Amino acid sequence: MERVQMRIAACYKNVPDNEKIKLAPDNSLDLSAAAPQIGQYDLNAVEAAVEIAAGQPGTEIIALTVAGDVIDNTKQRKAILSRGADRMVGVKGEFENADTFEIASAIAAAVEKLGDVDLLIFGEGSADMYAQQTGVAAGAILGWPNVNAVSHLELEADGSLLVRRDTESCSETIRVKLPAVVSVTSDINRPRIPSMKDILAAGKKPVEVLDAAQLGLSSQAAAELVSIRAQEQKARACQVYETASDEALDALAQEIRKLM
C-alpha cells in the first residue's frame, strides 16, 4: 500500500435537485420530488483536490460530508466517489435543520478524528442556502489558517500553499502554511464528468460513517430553521401607448420620470 504523503478532505453537501422543487399553494417549498444531489459548488472543491493530488504522488483525497440518512444512499456515494476521491467519510446525525456552526463543528470533529489532514477544501457556498460561512467557521474551530474566495491554488515545493483571490479591484496572492482551510470559487476549475469506469470503481471504494453522538456532538442548534417560503410575486403593471402622438410621448415621459 502506498504511503500517504498528504491528506486532503474535500467537503460536500447533498442538496435537493432545484429543478424538481415545486411551489405549494401557501408559498412553501415542496421537496417531495427533489432527489438529493451533490451541490454544484462542492464539485469544484473535489476537483481542486484531485488536481492537487495529480501533481503530488501519495496524496489521499477524502470526500467528507455531514448529513442524515442520505449518507447511506448508495447512488450518492458513487456520485461523489466517482469524481476522484479515494474514500468517503460521513458524519451521520440529526442535521436536517442544523445551523452553520453545528455543521462546521461536526466537520472539525471529523477532521480531528481522522488525524493528519493537511488541507480542508470547501466550495464557495452550499447550493441550497449559499451562506458561505461553513468553511470559515470550520477553520476558526480548528484554529487553522483560512482563505476564502480562492480562484487558484497550487502546492509549493516547501509544502506551503499558494492561493489567489480575485476581488473586484485587485488580485491577491497569499502563501499559506498547512494545515489550512480554503473555500474555492466556481471559477477555479471545471468539474469532470465521471466515466462508466469511474462509476463502477466508485462502488468498491471504502466508506466510513461516524456517529455524531460518538463524536460528542450535540443535536441542539443555537439557531433553528423554522420555515422557507418563496416571496410573493408582485403583479407587474403594463401600459401600452398605441400612437406616436406628442400627447402619448409626453405621457410616456412622465411615467419614466416617476421611476427615476
C-alpha positions in Angstrom: 0.0 0.0 0.0 1.4 3.4 -1.0 2.3 5.6 1.9 0.1 8.7 2.3 2.2 11.8 1.9 -0.6 14.3 2.1 -4.3 14.1 3.1 -6.9 16.4 1.6 -10.5 16.4 2.8 -13.0 17.9 0.2 -16.3 18.8 1.9 -19.6 18.4 0.1 -23.3 18.6 0.8 -26.3 16.7 -0.7 -28.9 19.2 -1.6 -32.4 18.9 -3.3 -32.5 18.9 -7.1 -33.6 22.5 -7.6 -35.2 21.7 -11.0 -37.6 19.4 -9.2 -38.6 21.8 -6.4 -42.2 22.8 -6.6 -44.1 25.7 -5.0 -47.0 24.8 -2.8 -50.2 26.9 -2.6 -49.0 28.5 0.6 -45.7 29.5 -1.0 -43.8 26.8 0.9 -41.3 24.6 -1.0 -42.4 21.1 -2.0 -39.3 18.9 -2.0 -41.1 15.6 -2.3 -39.9 15.1 -5.9 -36.5 16.7 -5.5 -34.0 13.9 -5.1 -30.7 14.6 -3.4 -27.7 15.5 -5.4 -24.2 16.9 -4.8 -24.1 20.7 -4.6 -22.6 22.2 -7.8 -20.1 24.4 -5.9 -18.9 21.3 -3.9 -17.9 19.6 -7.1 -15.3 22.5 -7.6 -13.9 21.6 -4.2 -13.5 17.9 -5.1 -12.0 18.8 -8.5 -9.5 21.1 -6.8 -8.4 18.3 -4.5 -8.0 15.9 -7.5 -5.9 18.5 -9.4 -3.5 18.9 -6.4 -3.2 15.2 -6.0 -2.3 14.8 -9.7 1.0 16.6 -9.0 1.6 15.2 -5.6 2.1 11.4 -5.5 0.9 9.7 -2.4 -2.0 12.2 -1.8 -5.2 10.8 -0.3 -8.5 12.5 -1.0 -11.3 12.1 1.4 -14.9 13.2 0.5 -16.3 14.5 3.7 -19.9 15.2 4.4 -22.3 15.8 7.3 -25.9 14.6 6.9 -28.6 12.3 7.9 -29.9 9.1 6.2 -28.7 10.3 2.8 -25.2 9.2 3.8 -26.5 5.6 3.3 -27.7 6.3 -0.2 -25.6 4.1 -2.5 -26.2 6.3 -5.5 -25.0 9.4 -3.8 -21.9 7.6 -2.5 -21.0 6.6 -6.0 -21.7 10.1 -7.3 -19.1 11.6 -5.1 -16.5 8.8 -5.1 -16.6 8.6 -9.0 -15.1 12.1 -9.1 -11.7 11.2 -7.9 -11.9 10.8 -4.1 -10.2 7.8 -2.6 -12.7 7.2 0.2 -15.8 8.8 1.8 -16.3 9.8 5.4 -19.7 10.9 6.6 -20.8 12.2 10.0 -24.3 11.0 10.5 -26.8 12.6 12.8 -29.9 14.9 13.0 -28.5 17.6 10.8 -31.5 18.4 8.6 -32.1 21.9 10.1 -28.7 22.4 11.6 -27.1 25.8 11.6 -23.7 26.7 10.2 -21.9 26.4 13.5 -23.3 22.9 14.1 -22.2 21.7 10.7 -18.8 23.3 11.0 -18.4 21.7 14.5 -19.2 18.3 13.0 -16.7 18.8 10.2 -14.0 19.9 12.6 -14.7 16.9 14.9 -14.4 14.5 11.9 -11.1 16.1 10.8 -9.7 15.7 14.3 -10.9 12.1 14.4 -9.3 11.3 11.1 -6.0 12.9 12.0 -3.2 14.1 9.8 -5.5 16.1 7.5 -3.3 18.7 5.7 -5.9 20.6 3.7 -9.6 21.1 4.0 -11.4 22.4 0.9 -14.9 23.8 0.6 -16.9 25.1 -2.3 -17.8 28.8 -2.2 -21.2 28.1 -0.6 -23.8 25.4 -0.4 -26.1 25.1 -3.5 -29.2 25.5 -1.3 -28.6 28.2 1.3 -25.4 29.7 -0.1 -24.4 31.2 3.3 -20.7 31.0 2.6 -20.0 30.5 6.3 -19.2 26.8 6.9 -15.6 26.8 5.7 -14.7 30.0 7.6 -16.4 28.6 10.8 -14.6 25.2 10.5 -11.3 26.9 10.1 -11.9 29.0 13.2 -12.9 26.0 15.3 -9.8 24.1 14.1 -7.6 27.1 14.6 -6.2 26.8 11.0 -5.3 29.5 8.5 -8.4 30.2 6.4 -8.7 31.8 2.9 -12.0 32.1 1.1 -12.9 33.2 -2.5 -9.9 31.2 -3.9 -9.8 31.2 -7.7 -6.4 29.4 -8.0 -4.2 27.2 -5.7 -1.0 25.3 -6.0 1.2 23.4 -3.7 4.8 24.7 -3.5 8.0 22.7 -3.0 8.3 23.7 0.6 4.8 22.3 1.4 3.1 25.6 1.6 0.0 26.5 -0.4 0.0 29.4 -2.8 -3.5 30.8 -3.4 -5.0 33.6 -5.4 -8.1 35.6 -4.5 -9.7 37.8 -7.2 -11.7 40.7 -5.9 -13.5 43.5 -7.7 -10.5 45.8 -7.6 -7.4 43.5 -7.4 -5.9 40.0 -7.4 -4.3 38.9 -4.1 -1.7 36.1 -3.9 -1.3 34.6 -0.5 1.1 31.9 0.8 -0.5 29.7 3.5 1.2 27.2 5.7 -0.5 23.8 6.1 -2.8 22.6 7.7 -5.2 25.1 6.3 -8.8 25.7 5.1 -9.7 27.1 1.7 -13.0 27.8 0.1 -12.8 27.8 -3.7 -15.0 29.7 -6.3 -16.7 28.1 -9.3 -14.0 29.8 -11.5 -11.2 27.6 -10.2 -11.9 24.7 -12.4 -14.5 22.7 -14.5 -15.5 19.6 -12.6 -15.0 16.4 -14.5 -17.8 14.2 -15.7 -17.3 10.6 -14.4 -16.9 7.8 -16.9 -18.7 4.5 -16.6 -15.4 3.0 -15.4 -15.2 5.7 -12.7 -18.7 4.9 -11.5 -18.1 1.2 -11.3 -14.8 1.7 -9.5 -16.6 4.0 -7.0 -18.7 1.1 -5.7 -15.5 -0.6 -4.4 -14.1 2.4 -2.6 -14.2 2.5 1.2 -16.9 4.4 3.1 -16.7 5.2 6.8 -19.7 6.5 8.8 -19.0 8.4 12.0 -21.8 8.7 14.5 -22.4 12.3 15.6 -23.1 11.3 19.2 -19.9 9.3 19.5 -18.0 12.4 18.4 -19.6 14.3 21.3 -21.7 16.5 19.0 -25.0 17.9 20.3 -28.0 18.0 18.1 -29.4 21.1 19.7 -28.5 24.0 17.4 -28.5 27.6 18.6 -30.5 28.6 15.6 -33.4 26.6 14.2 -34.8 26.8 10.6 -38.5 27.4 11.1 -39.7 27.7 7.5 -38.7 28.5 4.0 -41.2 30.3 1.8 -41.0 31.8 -1.6 -41.6 35.6 -1.8 -44.9 36.7 -3.2 -44.6 37.9 -6.8 -46.0 41.4 -7.3 -48.2 41.9 -10.3 -46.4 43.9 -13.0 -48.2 46.9 -14.5 -48.1 47.3 -18.2 -49.2 50.5 -20.1 -49.3 50.4 -23.9 -49.2 53.6 -25.9 -50.6 52.7 -29.3 -49.9 56.0 -31.1 -46.8 58.1 -31.6 -48.6 61.4 -31.0 -47.0 64.2 -29.0 -49.5 63.6 -26.2 -48.6 59.9 -26.0 -44.9 60.7 -25.9 -45.4 63.3 -23.1 -47.4 60.7 -21.1 -44.7 58.1 -21.6 -42.0 60.6 -20.5 -44.0 61.4 -17.3 -44.2 57.7 -16.4 -40.5 57.3 -16.9 -39.8 60.3 -14.6 -41.8 58.6 -11.9 -39.5 55.6 -11.9 -36.3 57.7 -11.7 
